[in-house]
């Protein structure tokens, strides 16, 4: 027998699942509560009952997608001991993530283009969780000589190249009727992004190492580390 508690949990889960799909497809503003309830086969009052309102549901969808995201795990066979190979692994994974049209990526992108103001904190948390592994790889390639602002710019550059590939070569890839880029296309572009980015990272690290300190330490005083 289905208990009232289990029925409520089932309805809540269906609403969350439906909301994930529709928010990612249509965005917050163009999604209605009726859209979500129709897809979830739930009563129109279910969103208010389970989540309070549409805004709260949107935040819970965003948080759930962040919680579900798992950074890529490099193989444990030692094949990616080289920092450049590790970066390429992450770049290829990101390209495949974009091709798969991940709902978290779509929501983050939508919030960057047309921010709702409802999930600014979650957008930042989502960006950090989906980018931290890139920051670690970039830091290693720069010999840990990059300043924090430069490291962030390097990560932004790499991720922007990934998004640019989707936009320039596969305009409309986020619609269901477009062909998926081939594995060879993704691999070739991952090679390009990696070689291009590694050269830039190393050049920036050399420049920052050669740059003079912004101040002259006083005699007898150690310079700040």
Secondary structure as GFF3:
##gff-version 3
##sequence-region A 1 225
A	DSSP	alpha_helix	4	30	.	.	.	ID=ss1
A	DSSP	alpha_helix	33	40	.	.	.	ID=ss2
A	DSSP	alpha_helix	46	51	.	.	.	ID=ss3
A	DSSP	alpha_helix	54	68	.	.	.	ID=ss4
A	DSSP	alpha_helix	83	99	.	.	.	ID=ss5
A	DSSP	alpha_helix	103	113	.	.	.	ID=ss6
A	DSSP	alpha_helix	120	141	.	.	.	ID=ss7
A	DSSP	alpha_helix	148	169	.	.	.	ID=ss8
A	DSSP	alpha_helix	183	210	.	.	.	ID=ss9
###
